[in-house]
């Protein structure tokens, strides 16, 4: 395991180094991109000065709410849909199409329905994430061994107890796969909505900075979003791996 | 477990009817401010589709999407076959691809704009980065899962590397590669549209964005309908093809 990890770090370092050299020698103009070390120092300075901390807190907070809604609602609806074969078959084409639909087109409608606040953004984030959670949870529920279900029946567990004690724990690695996607989708939903129409948040600040050629604000914000999403994802992936390993899979 | 293609048709029809009913009900609740009824939308969409303005924007989007899809497939398959064939390379790079897959790519649009400028190339790039990673990831898994026996047979027959790929690896991995292409198709489409929404002066995404800005509900609804119908039809057809491929390979 050490070898690939080392190589990965080397590749990453090489890539960043290449960017650094290209930026410093002026092949990439400062107006296009700033040197990586500048982005990092700008990010640190920005976080320390706290000028954009409100925007950052708003976006990440909203994304977190959207993520929680997507996971909770997604897992619950997957449990229900899993029991209703006919409903599931009907929804299957929707699930297959869902991510090709430009959900952002519904943003104006949501603003009228929910008002100009955080609600429509959270709604979009949750809406984007929920289908990934449902699809992956269903996939996990399909793989629960029949023996376990029989055991639950022998122990006379009710539907809720079976779900909480048997099926959900058993399907948890798959649910985590859905959760990983939901992290990305809730961020995409919130930030995209902020790009289109909003009065605050990281998406708003990024597009504001872009319109003003303010690369010293834009790149650090983008870097922060990337770092946050990758860190969360790696955390969940590690958890997923631990669960799989405990079962002797992989 | 998998539904037959006849039932796919029936399920899709049921789903369409349900969606139309829900849409009409929502229209009665929300009213004219933010929504149009299905009938009004169809009428407007039909009228709008015959205008030269629509044809122009459609051609622009079609060209961008086509290019992005071609690039995504070409790059995705190349990465997939290269990494799938080598344990070491896939150990090093696959986690990086997964990490890239999970970042909210929408935040990268200002960078692409700065790098490629406003217009065709930046939206093609935006579509491509959305589609390329799922295609690559699915291809890696597909190539890796090709049965060893097949490869050994190829070696016994003295096939050249190129022949091995064309005659053994590709046919054997096709169903799974196709699943990746299906997902890549949807994501490239949404990526191209998002690129047009934020980074272009032409195309359907730009039309949608300007309709959102002007609060032209007729146009928003008609465009969303057209895009959804196109994406939906394409993904249902691809799904049916994919299931046929899986069935044949068993």
Interface residues (C-beta under 8 A of the other chain):
Chain A: X3 X4 X7 X8 X11 X12 X31 X32 X33 X89 X90 X91 X92 X93 X94 X96 X97 X99 X100 X101 X102 X104 X105 X106 X107 X108 X109 X112 X113 X142 X180 X181 X183 X184 X187 X188 X191 X192 X195 X196 X197 X203 X206 X207 X209 X210 X218 X219 X222 X225 X226 X229 X230 X233 X234 X237
Chain B: X1 X3 X7 X8 X11 X12 X14 X15 X18 X30 X33 X34 X35 X88 X91 X92 X93 X95 X96 X98 X99 X102 X103 X104 X105 X106 X107 X108 X109 X110 X111 X113 X114 X115 X182 X183 X185 X186 X187 X189 X190 X193 X194 X197 X198 X205 X208 X209 X212 X215 X217 X220 X223 X224 X227 X228 X231 X232 X234 X235 X236 X239
